[in-house]
Every structure is written in C-alpha cells, then in structure tokens.
Amino acid sequence: MSIIGWIILGLIAGFISSKIVDHTGQGAIIDIVLGVVGAFVGGFLFNLFGAVGVTGFNVWSLVVATAGAIVVLVIKHAVTGRRSLA
C-alpha cells in the first residue's frame, strides 16, 4: 500500500476510533498518526490471534486499523488517567 493509502486509511480509522472512545475528534494530524499506529497494533494483535492483519486499502484493513487505534486510545487514557470513556 502506498504512503497516500496509509495516510487515508489512518485518517479514517483514527477519526472513527476517536469518535468511539472520546466522542470527539483528535484533530486531523493526530487522527492520521493514531490510525497508522492503530493499523500496526491491530495487525499485530489480529496476527497474534490467528486472523489476517492489514491487507491493503479495503474494509477489512479499516476494521483492523480501527480496532488497533481503539486499543491505543484506551491504553493512552489508562496511562494518563483521563476518564472520557463514560
């Protein structure tokens, strides 16, 4: 997948995950970084449990990246002590 594909996938996955966890967006740049990091984390976790990780620019990769970004956000909130999951 090209760098543009990673940026677009990261933006969409980061935005969705920040809306699910925080109910607000994090900002475009943070959403992109969150989504790309989430894609790596999600791919690692999905491979760990025997599923396929990010396979390209498709719906499955968006699901994997969003799940990974949610994990990253939950860990971030647990470390920083921010309680916005209610």
C-alpha positions as CSV (number, residue, x, y, z in Angstrom):
1,M,0.0,0.0,0.0
2,S,1.3,3.5,-0.8
3,I,2.0,6.2,1.7
4,I,-1.1,8.0,0.5
5,G,-3.1,4.9,1.2
6,W,-1.7,4.6,4.7
7,I,-2.5,8.3,5.3
8,I,-6.1,8.0,4.1
9,L,-6.6,4.7,6.0
10,G,-5.1,6.2,9.1
11,L,-7.2,9.3,8.9
12,I,-10.4,7.3,8.6
13,A,-9.5,4.7,11.3
14,G,-8.2,7.4,13.7
15,F,-11.3,9.5,13.3
16,I,-13.7,6.6,13.8
17,S,-11.8,5.3,16.8
18,S,-11.5,8.7,18.4
19,K,-15.3,9.2,17.9
20,I,-16.0,5.8,19.6
21,V,-13.7,6.3,22.6
22,D,-13.7,10.1,23.1
23,H,-16.9,11.1,21.3
24,T,-14.8,13.9,19.7
25,G,-12.2,14.0,17.0
26,Q,-8.5,14.4,18.0
27,G,-7.6,16.6,15.0
28,A,-6.5,15.6,11.5
29,I,-2.8,15.0,12.2
30,I,-3.4,13.2,15.5
31,D,-6.1,11.1,13.8
32,I,-3.7,10.1,11.0
33,V,-1.0,9.1,13.4
34,L,-3.4,7.3,15.6
35,G,-4.8,5.4,12.7
36,V,-1.4,4.4,11.3
37,V,-0.2,3.3,14.7
38,G,-3.5,1.6,15.2
39,A,-3.0,-0.3,11.9
40,F,0.3,-1.7,13.2
41,V,-1.1,-2.5,16.6
42,G,-4.3,-4.0,15.1
43,G,-2.3,-6.0,12.6
44,F,0.0,-7.4,15.3
45,L,-3.0,-8.3,17.6
46,F,-5.0,-9.9,14.8
47,N,-2.0,-11.9,13.6
48,L,-1.4,-12.9,17.3
49,F,-4.9,-14.4,17.4
50,G,-4.6,-16.1,14.0
51,A,-6.6,-13.6,11.9
52,V,-5.3,-11.6,8.9
53,G,-4.0,-8.1,9.6
54,V,-3.9,-5.2,7.2
55,T,-4.2,-6.5,3.7
56,G,-4.4,-3.3,1.7
57,F,-6.9,-0.5,1.2
58,N,-10.1,-2.3,1.9
59,V,-12.9,-2.6,4.6
60,W,-11.1,-5.4,6.5
61,S,-8.0,-3.2,6.9
62,L,-10.1,-0.4,8.1
63,V,-11.6,-2.7,10.7
64,V,-8.2,-3.9,11.8
65,A,-6.8,-0.3,12.0
66,T,-9.8,1.0,13.9
67,A,-9.6,-1.8,16.4
68,G,-5.9,-1.2,16.9
69,A,-6.5,2.6,17.3
70,I,-9.2,1.9,19.9
71,V,-6.7,-0.2,21.8
72,V,-4.1,2.5,21.6
73,L,-6.6,5.2,22.8
74,V,-7.8,3.0,25.7
75,I,-4.2,2.4,26.8
76,K,-3.4,6.1,26.4
77,H,-6.3,7.0,28.6
78,A,-5.4,4.4,31.2
79,V,-1.8,5.8,31.4
80,T,-2.8,9.4,31.5
81,G,-5.7,8.9,33.8
82,R,-8.2,10.7,31.6
83,R,-11.7,9.4,32.1
84,S,-13.7,10.1,29.0
85,L,-15.0,6.6,28.4
86,A,-18.3,7.2,30.2
